[in-house]
Amino acid sequence: MKISDVGEFGIIRMIQERLSVSPENVVVGIGDDGAVYRTTPGREQVAVIDTMVEGEHFIIHRTATWHAVGYKAVAANLSDLAAMGAVPTQAVVSTALAPTMEVSEVLAMYDGMQDVCRTYGVNIIGGDTVMAKESAVITVTALGEVEAGRALLRSGAKAGDIVAVSHTLGDAGAGLDVLLSGTAGYESLVRAHQYPVPQIQLGRILAAHHGGCANDISDGIAGEANEIAKASHADLVLYAESIPVSAALRQWCAQEKKDVFHYVLQGGEDYELIFTLPPETFSAVRRQFPNLTPIGRVCAGTGRVRWVQDGKESIVPPHGWTHF
């Protein structure tokens, strides 16, 4: 059964029936001209938005399923909230769908959205559904809250801070290449690409310690580190030998004769956090969240990223993923 068989309002009813809404802070959810929700006293609101386009960000049956598309469309936004230190609360979803799409595909996409929302306690409180002539377009706006004055900003890096990252880097970019090549195996890399894990817990810990800055790694650390350096008017010195990479990434790179640091610097879509903290604060944070690795330091400078590898230093241009 295709969307054209059930019509706009039919597909909207099916979607609405699948989205559970937690009642605690929602006054009016899906079904009216607008949603109404309560905010928490003493917290500031954070809003983020992201768009995924079929054929540009995903290729159905090659790099993603519709369930994975829905999951990732929301997870990417939650990762931005994590980088701000915010608690995710609500989401609004706008989709442009081709009438030739199967109803089961649409419902699978919304199931993916609901799965990640359920994990992080997020309500989908509204949205819009329109027709696209060909490729699907999914836009998600996510809302969150952070204690007043504690949002993590890119401009917060200070000379003497440690630069650190969560978990391992480069897996998602390699996972995309695994999928595009049709290579069997490398399930951990594929999952990293299709089902990223937003680092909400780490963001909240960083906000609680009220210092430093953070950025989510959606475009590779080359771009993200440069954004921090420029916003903070300081230099970030990164040490190649300190970058945490998985055994699966090393195996893939050895098999394909690829450079591990290509994926680390430019691969993107890891949705880990790169952040800076004073050394004493970093030690306290790592006791709460052990999967952290110091990869460099902040020093006085002019907003550059300095890459040290095999004893040689070079300047890293902001050449992560770009849409244009």
ZISULQUI-V560672 format. One record per run of one state. SS is the DSSP state (h for helix, s for strand, l for the rest). FROM is the first residue (numbers start at 1). TO is the last residue. If there is no record, write none. Layout:
BEGIN
ss:from:to
SS:FROM:TO
SS:FROM:TO
END
This chain:
BEGIN
ss:from:to
l:1:1
s:2:2
h:3:18
l:19:25
s:26:28
l:29:35
s:36:37
l:38:42
s:43:54
l:55:57
s:58:58
l:59:59
s:60:60
l:61:63
s:64:64
l:65:65
h:66:83
l:84:86
s:87:98
l:99:101
s:102:102
h:103:120
l:121:122
s:123:132
l:133:136
s:137:147
l:148:153
h:154:156
l:157:161
s:162:166
l:167:170
h:171:181
l:182:186
h:187:194
l:195:199
h:200:209
l:210:212
s:213:216
l:217:220
h:221:232
l:233:233
s:234:239
h:240:242
l:243:246
h:247:256
l:257:259
h:260:267
l:268:272
s:273:277
l:278:278
h:279:288
l:289:291
s:292:300
l:301:304
s:305:309
l:310:311
s:312:315
l:316:324
END
